Amino acid sequence: MNRTVMIVDDSLFIRKILRGILVENGYIVAAEAGSGIEAMRNLHSNHPDVILLDIILPDSNGLDLLESIISACPNSKVVVCSSIGQPLVIRKTLDLGAKAFIQKPFTPEKVAEVLKSLED
């Protein structure tokens, strides 16, 4: 079964790179969002299995958005993908319910490894 993914990142470049990695690994990119508002709108219409979420977004704090996403769509697995990789930030994302953290810059292998670890 192909799993669906939503990419939430304000960088179109990063979204394109992630889309390529996901498609190459058999995932379906159900939606992309460049902002928190767009992410929540897409979340309600797509219900993705996995959400790749950046912390820095133009209209919201990714940590607050993480809580909103988990509350709205508890069956989706959220993976935070950010350049803010201090241990306290990583711990906070996991404490808030993220299933994993991918540090930017990332490799295609790291993204595939994390996604594989989320499969049931």
Secondary structure, 3 states (H helix, E strand, C coil): CCCEEEEECCCHHHHHHHHHHHHHCCCEEEEEECCHHHHHHHHHHHCCCEEEECCECCCCEHHHHHHHHHHHCCCCEEEEEECCCCHHHHHHHHHCCCCEEEECCCCHHHHHHHHHHHCC
